[in-house]
């Protein structure tokens, strides 16, 4: 067992020694600063105030750092995080196969299943680290700009409207972080799956983003409203349900069970492909 953890540590060292691993962290800091700055502009503030005031609440009580942080997550995290997760997960196997380092690893007494399992763990952990970083830095930046106050939740695409005091709002925000990380593991699983194919790292990243964006586009077509619940990105939006007054736990569990089944299936197929690949020639 100690050897397993040594190998896992080595995988993390390789992962975090690549410069592209940190691109997402740096870009999100810039995006968060830009979005929060724009949200604090007077015309934008007036627009947000109108939405809150029409519901009969005092706008100043809810235009807080917590609200700004949630808006940053809702508007940016899915598209941008999917890009950087696809970039990193699509590299994990295909890049080493391209560089020839996998051949050196397979010369040692270690099974292919263990190699792939270790890489899959590193992929999931990276997903969690990126999501926690995004959520925490968005909250810190929001609090620095907007201060403490209630949480205003208004997401028209999900037909969601809710208002919370700072304490309950912060609790809901904290709940959302692991749920969001769980949702985004599906993007990482897709990237990992394509990375195990006999293709270039860039192709694995592009294929991952293509599947994600096609699913997102199809979901937004009005004629597909009755089958909207079947799409991958609809299931991935389950993390937003924690902001509803009555959290639909049964629906969330069903959505995440569906996503985890997809992740597990992708890993099994990845393993079967990886076992049969020829890395010697």
C-alpha positions in Angstrom: 0.0 0.0 0.0 2.9 2.4 0.7 4.1 1.8 -2.8 0.7 2.9 -4.1 0.9 6.2 -2.3 4.5 6.8 -3.5 3.3 6.3 -7.1 0.3 8.6 -6.4 2.6 11.3 -5.0 4.8 10.9 -8.1 1.7 11.4 -10.3 0.8 14.6 -8.5 4.4 15.9 -8.8 4.2 15.3 -12.6 0.8 16.9 -12.8 1.7 20.1 -10.9 5.1 20.5 -12.5 3.4 21.3 -15.9 2.8 24.9 -16.5 -0.6 24.4 -18.2 -1.9 23.0 -14.9 -1.9 26.5 -13.5 -3.4 28.3 -16.4 -7.0 27.8 -15.1 -6.1 29.2 -11.7 -4.5 32.4 -13.1 -7.3 33.0 -15.6 -10.0 32.6 -13.0 -8.4 35.1 -10.7 -8.5 37.7 -13.6 -12.0 36.8 -14.6 -13.3 37.1 -11.0 -11.7 40.5 -10.6 -13.1 41.7 -14.0 -16.6 40.4 -13.3 -16.8 41.7 -9.8 -15.5 45.1 -11.0 -18.2 45.2 -13.7 -20.9 44.1 -11.3 -20.0 47.1 -9.1 -20.6 49.6 -11.9 -23.5 51.9 -11.3 -25.6 50.8 -14.4 -25.2 47.1 -13.4 -26.0 47.9 -9.8 -29.2 49.7 -10.8 -30.3 46.7 -12.9 -29.7 44.3 -10.0 -31.5 46.7 -7.6 -34.6 46.7 -9.8 -34.8 42.9 -9.8 -34.6 42.8 -6.0 -36.9 45.8 -5.4 -39.6 44.4 -7.6 -39.8 41.4 -5.2 -40.4 43.7 -2.3 -37.0 43.5 -0.6 -34.4 46.2 0.2 -31.7 45.9 -2.6 -28.8 47.2 -0.4 -29.3 44.3 2.0 -28.6 41.7 -0.8 -26.0 43.3 -3.1 -23.2 41.7 -1.1 -20.0 39.9 -1.6 -21.8 36.6 -1.3 -24.2 37.5 -4.1 -21.3 38.7 -6.3 -19.4 35.5 -5.7 -22.4 33.4 -6.7 -22.9 35.4 -9.9 -19.3 34.8 -10.8 -19.7 31.1 -10.3 -23.0 30.9 -12.3 -21.7 32.9 -15.2 -18.2 31.7 -15.6 -17.4 28.4 -14.0 -19.1 25.9 -16.4 -17.6 27.2 -19.6 -14.2 28.2 -18.4 -13.7 25.4 -15.9 -14.7 22.9 -18.6 -12.0 24.3 -20.8 -9.1 23.9 -18.3 -10.3 20.6 -17.0 -10.5 19.3 -20.5 -7.0 20.7 -21.1 -5.5 18.9 -18.1 -7.5 15.6 -18.2 -6.9 15.3 -21.9 -3.1 15.4 -21.3 -2.9 12.9 -18.5 -2.4 9.8 -20.6 -2.0 11.0 -24.2 0.8 13.4 -23.4 2.9 10.7 -21.7 2.1 8.3 -24.5 3.3 10.9 -27.0 6.5 11.6 -25.0 7.3 7.9 -24.6 7.3 8.0 -20.8 4.5 5.4 -20.6 6.8 2.9 -22.2 9.4 3.4 -19.4 6.7 3.1 -16.7 5.4 -0.2 -18.3 8.9 -1.6 -18.1 8.6 -1.7 -14.3 6.5 -4.3 -12.3 3.3 -2.2 -12.2 0.0 -3.1 -13.8 -1.7 -0.9 -16.4 -4.8 -0.9 -14.2 -2.9 0.6 -11.3 -1.3 3.3 -13.6 -4.7 4.3 -14.9 -6.3 4.2 -11.5 -3.6 6.5 -10.1 -4.0 8.9 -13.0 -7.8 8.9 -12.5 -7.4 9.8 -8.8 -5.1 12.7 -9.8 -7.6 13.9 -12.3 -10.4 13.9 -9.7 -8.3 15.6 -7.1 -7.3 18.3 -9.5 -10.9 18.9 -10.4 -11.7 19.4 -6.7 -8.7 21.7 -6.1 -9.7 23.9 -9.1 -13.3 24.2 -8.0 -12.4 25.0 -4.4 -9.9 27.6 -5.5 -12.4 29.2 -7.8 -15.2 29.3 -5.2 -13.0 30.5 -2.4 -11.2 33.2 -4.4 -14.6 34.4 -5.8 -16.0 34.7 -2.3 -12.9 36.5 -1.0 -12.9 38.9 -3.9 -16.7 39.4 -3.5 -16.4 40.2 0.2 -13.6 42.6 -0.4 -15.7 44.5 -3.0 -19.2 44.1 -1.7 -18.8 43.3 2.0 -21.1 41.1 4.0 -24.8 40.9 3.5 -27.6 38.6 2.3 -27.4 36.2 -0.6 -29.6 37.1 -3.7 -30.2 34.1 -6.0 -31.7 34.8 -9.4 -31.1 32.3 -12.2 -33.8 32.7 -14.9 -32.6 29.7 -16.9 -33.2 27.4 -13.9 -36.4 29.3 -12.8 -34.8 30.0 -9.5 -35.3 32.9 -7.1 -34.3 33.0 -3.5 -33.0 35.3 -0.7 -31.0 34.4 2.3 -29.4 36.2 5.2 -25.6 36.1 5.3 -25.3 33.1 7.6 -27.7 30.7 5.8 -26.5 32.1 2.5 -22.9 31.3 3.3 -24.0 27.8 4.4 -25.7 27.2 1.0 -22.6 28.5 -0.8 -20.5 26.1 1.1 -22.8 23.2 0.2 -22.6 24.2 -3.4 -18.8 23.8 -3.6 -18.6 20.0 -3.3 -21.7 19.6 -5.5 -20.1 21.7 -8.2 -16.9 19.7 -8.0 -18.9 16.5 -8.3 -20.7 17.9 -11.4 -17.5 18.9 -13.1 -15.8 15.5 -12.6 -17.9 14.4 -15.6 -15.9 16.8 -17.8 -12.7 15.4 -16.3 -13.9 11.9 -17.0 -14.6 12.7 -20.6 -11.2 14.2 -21.0 -9.6 11.3 -19.3 -11.5 8.9 -21.6 -10.4 10.6 -24.8 -6.8 10.8 -23.4 -6.7 7.0 -23.3 -7.4 6.8 -27.0 -4.6 6.7 -29.6 -4.9 10.5 -30.4 -2.9 13.6 -29.7 -3.5 15.6 -26.4 -4.9 18.5 -28.3 -7.4 16.2 -30.0 -8.5 14.8 -26.7 -9.1 18.3 -25.3 -11.1 19.4 -28.4 -13.2 16.2 -28.4 -14.1 16.7 -24.7 -15.1 20.4 -25.3 -17.1 19.4 -28.4 -19.2 16.9 -26.5 -19.8 19.4 -23.7 -20.7 22.3 -26.0 -22.9 20.3 -28.3 -24.8 19.0 -25.3 -25.2 22.5 -24.0 -26.3 23.9 -27.3 -28.9 21.1 -27.8 -30.2 21.7 -24.3 -31.0 25.4 -25.1 -33.1 24.6 -28.2 -36.7 25.5 -27.2 -38.2 22.5 -29.1 -36.2 20.2 -26.9 -37.8 21.5 -23.7 -39.7 18.2 -22.9 -36.4 16.2 -23.1 -34.2 18.8 -21.5 -33.7 16.6 -18.4 -31.9 14.0 -20.5 -29.0 16.2 -21.4 -25.6 15.9 -19.6 -25.4 19.6 -18.8 -28.9 19.5 -17.3 -27.7 16.8 -14.9 -24.6 18.8 -14.1 -26.6 21.8 -13.1 -27.9 19.8 -10.1 -25.4 21.8 -7.9 -27.7 24.9 -8.2 -30.5 23.0 -6.4 -28.8 23.7 -3.1 -29.9 27.3 -3.3 -33.6 26.4 -3.4 -35.6 27.0 -0.2 -36.5 23.3 -0.1 -33.5 21.4 -1.4 -34.8 18.6 -3.7 -32.4 16.0 -2.3 -34.1 13.1 -4.1 -33.8 14.8 -7.5 -30.1 15.7 -6.7 -29.3 12.2 -5.7 -30.9 10.9 -8.9 -28.9 13.3 -11.0 -25.6 12.6 -9.3 -26.2 8.8 -9.5 -26.7 9.3 -13.2 -23.5 11.3 -13.5 -21.4 8.9 -11.4 -22.7 6.0 -13.6 -21.4 7.8 -16.6 -18.1 8.5 -15.0 -17.7 4.9 -14.0 -18.6 3.7 -17.4 -16.1 6.1 -19.0 -13.4 4.8 -16.7 -14.1 1.2 -17.5 -14.0 1.8 -21.2 -10.9 3.8 -20.8 -9.3 1.0 -18.9 -10.3 -1.6 -21.6 -8.8 0.7 -24.3 -5.7 1.3 -22.3 -5.1 -2.4 -21.7 -5.2 -3.1 -25.4 -3.0 -0.2 -26.6 0.5 -0.9 -28.0 3.0 1.6 -26.5 6.1 -0.2 -27.8 5.8 0.7 -31.5 
